[in-house]
């Protein structure tokens, strides 16, 4: 075995040892999508009325209802949560 081959093998072994075996997807930001594709960690919830993911406080300000989870669900026509 040549010196260059041994050096390459040693570097490959060291680099492989420093690489994580796998990255857990549960800890990635934005990896928590719900059944509608909304990202709760970013503040989004499904709104049946608008047919899209909404930030409740933004929708409340835009549509004039109280900033409250029950009011959001009532406005959106979402089933009781």
C-alpha positions, 0 to 999 in steps of 0.5 A, spaced: 500 500 500 502 506 498 503 512 502 498 516 498 493 510 499 494 510 506 493 517 507 487 517 503 484 512 507 486 515 514 482 522 511 476 518 509 476 514 516 476 521 519 471 525 515 466 519 516 467 519 523 465 526 524 459 526 519 453 524 523 449 518 522 443 521 520 439 528 522 433 527 526 427 531 522 423 532 528 428 537 530 428 541 524 424 548 523 418 547 519 418 540 519 412 540 523 406 540 518 399 538 520 394 534 515 393 541 511 400 542 510 400 548 515 406 549 520 404 550 527 411 552 529 411 558 525 404 560 527 400 557 522 393 554 523 388 551 517 382 556 516 376 552 512 373 559 510 379 561 507 381 554 504 389 556 507 393 556 512 393 562 516 396 566 522 390 567 527 392 574 530 393 576 523 387 574 520 383 577 526 386 584 525 384 583 518 377 581 519 376 584 525 374 578 530 377 577 537 384 575 537 382 568 541 383 561 538 375 560 539 374 566 535 379 564 530 375 557 529 368 560 529 370 565 524 374 559 520 368 554 520 373 549 523 370 543 527 371 544 535 378 544 537 
